[in-house]
Amino acid sequence: MRPHIYVFFDMETCYEDNYPQYGLGVTGNSDRDEGRVHITSSGGMIKHLHEVCPFIDHALDSPLLSDPNGGATLVLFDCGWQGPSAWSCLNREHNPKLNERRVSVVSESARKDRVGPLDLGLPPPAIHPVPLIEAQEAAILGCLNEDGDDRPYLFSFTGNFRHAVRQKLLELHDPPSGVFVHHHFGGTWNTSSIGRGKLDQFANADGNYTKLLSQSKFAGVPRGDNLFSYRFTEALSGGSIPVVFADGWLLPFSGALVDWSSIAVFIPEDRAAHTLDYLANLTASQRCGMRKKGYQFYKRYMADSNGVIHGIIESLEQARRGETLLPSKH
């Protein structure tokens, strides 16, 4: 197979207040590597992308990318709430050149039914990755506690409860049964989650969010204001099995790289009240295998930016070899 070139754009298109660090704002999150001038919040996302879009258009018309049978794919990042906005040059309906070239738009919160054939999901960054000690890692990778006896909580979630699916989960709260669903430390049912990346303080049994994840067999990953949730990656980092409630979310990477149904549990949003019934159907052996595979995948592809880039390229390479690039079924 002839060599292929993957082109990553050298200007910011992932314009989001909370990416990759929650609560730092646009200026604090701007890319300053290699001496780049940081972005300010002046004028907002629309102004910035309108300034960047001519450069994207110029790149698409370059000899490297204008030949649809050429040996290059342009990779663009998007952090929009529901995928690229209607006015954005990252939106395939607004910018037809994206469909005429080999382009992969990698989005954090896109819907599966609104993406192109080469588009991928972008893993949410772990705002608070769980620090595991060597013995905890060994237990995960060696299935030393198949029943999860070292994890006292069957299911846990802490956060705000603005979205209806989260409010349904709140009804499951039953600590004596190992189900812990509660609002943030010192907050109310509708408290914003802005403090997550700074204080690590939550109203759970141990007073520590990351410790709760490391002690949970399953971790809730309900959608909120967006389809994606930072808890997806955080749960994997702690060896918990993510339980996702986000209908239509384009999951990270592609189905060719990872079958997410072998790592996480997916429950329709309108079935959130029946979460414990879904979890009861999994045997101890299945839970152990999911936990191990999920943690290994996190370490390889999601623990840092280098892993994410490798995951994107490997997903696109598998597509070139004729393997499916469809999102994982769940």
C-alpha positions, 0 to 999 in steps of 0.5 A: 500500500502506498504511503499516506499523509495525515495533515493536522491543521496548525491553527486552532479550530477546537475553540471551547472554554473547557477544552482540554482543561475544565474552567480555564476559559478560552485564553487559558486553554489556547495552544501556545506551543511552538510560539503560537500567539494565544487566542483571546475571548474577544469576539468569541468563537464565531469571529475566530473561526471566521478568521481561520476558515479562509486558511482551511479553504486554502489548505483544501485547495492545495495540490496535496489535498485537492486531488480526491485520489491523492495520498493525503487526509486533512484532520480537523478538530471540533469541540462544538456542543453538538458537532460543528455549528451550522455556520461553521466551515467545519460543517459539511453542509455549510462547506461542501469542499469537506465532502470533495476532499479526504477530510476527517472532522474529529468532534468531541460531541457530534451526533452519529447521524450528522457526520461524514464517512471519515469523521471520528469522535474525539475523546473527552479529556480526563479533567481528573484522571484517577491515580491508581497504585501498582496493586490496583493496576495489577488487580485490574489487569490480572483480574485478581478480584473478578467479582470486584470485591475490592470495589465497594460501590456497584455504581456511582455518579456525582455531578449536577442534575440539570438534565432529565437523565441525571435526575432519573439517576438520582432516584437510584441513590441507595448507599447501603446497596452500593449505589451512590448518586449525589450532587457536588460537595457543598452544592445543590441538585442543580449545582454547576460542575465548574469546580470539578477540575480545581477542588476535587471535592464532592459529597460522596462517602469518602469526600474524594471524587477520584477515590470514589471512581477507583472504588466503583465497579460501574461509573455513570456517564450521563450526558448533560448540557452536551452529549459527551461527558468528561467522566467517560475518560475519567471512569476508564482511568480509574478502572471503572466500567463506564455506563453511558446515557447519551443517545446518538453520541459519536463515540471516540475514534472508530468502530474499526479501532475499538468495539466500545460495547466490549468496554462500556455499557450503553443505556438509552436515556429513557431507560435510565431508571432501569440501570441496575437491571442492565448491570445485573445481566453482566457476569463477574467474568464479563465485568472483569474483562470489560474493566481490563480492556477498558483500562488497557485502551485508556492507557494506550489511546486516551491517557495523553495527547500522543495516544489520542493522535495515534488512535486517530491515525490508526482509525483512519489507517484501518479505513484505508485498509478497507475496514469499517469506520462506522461508530461502534454499535451499542 
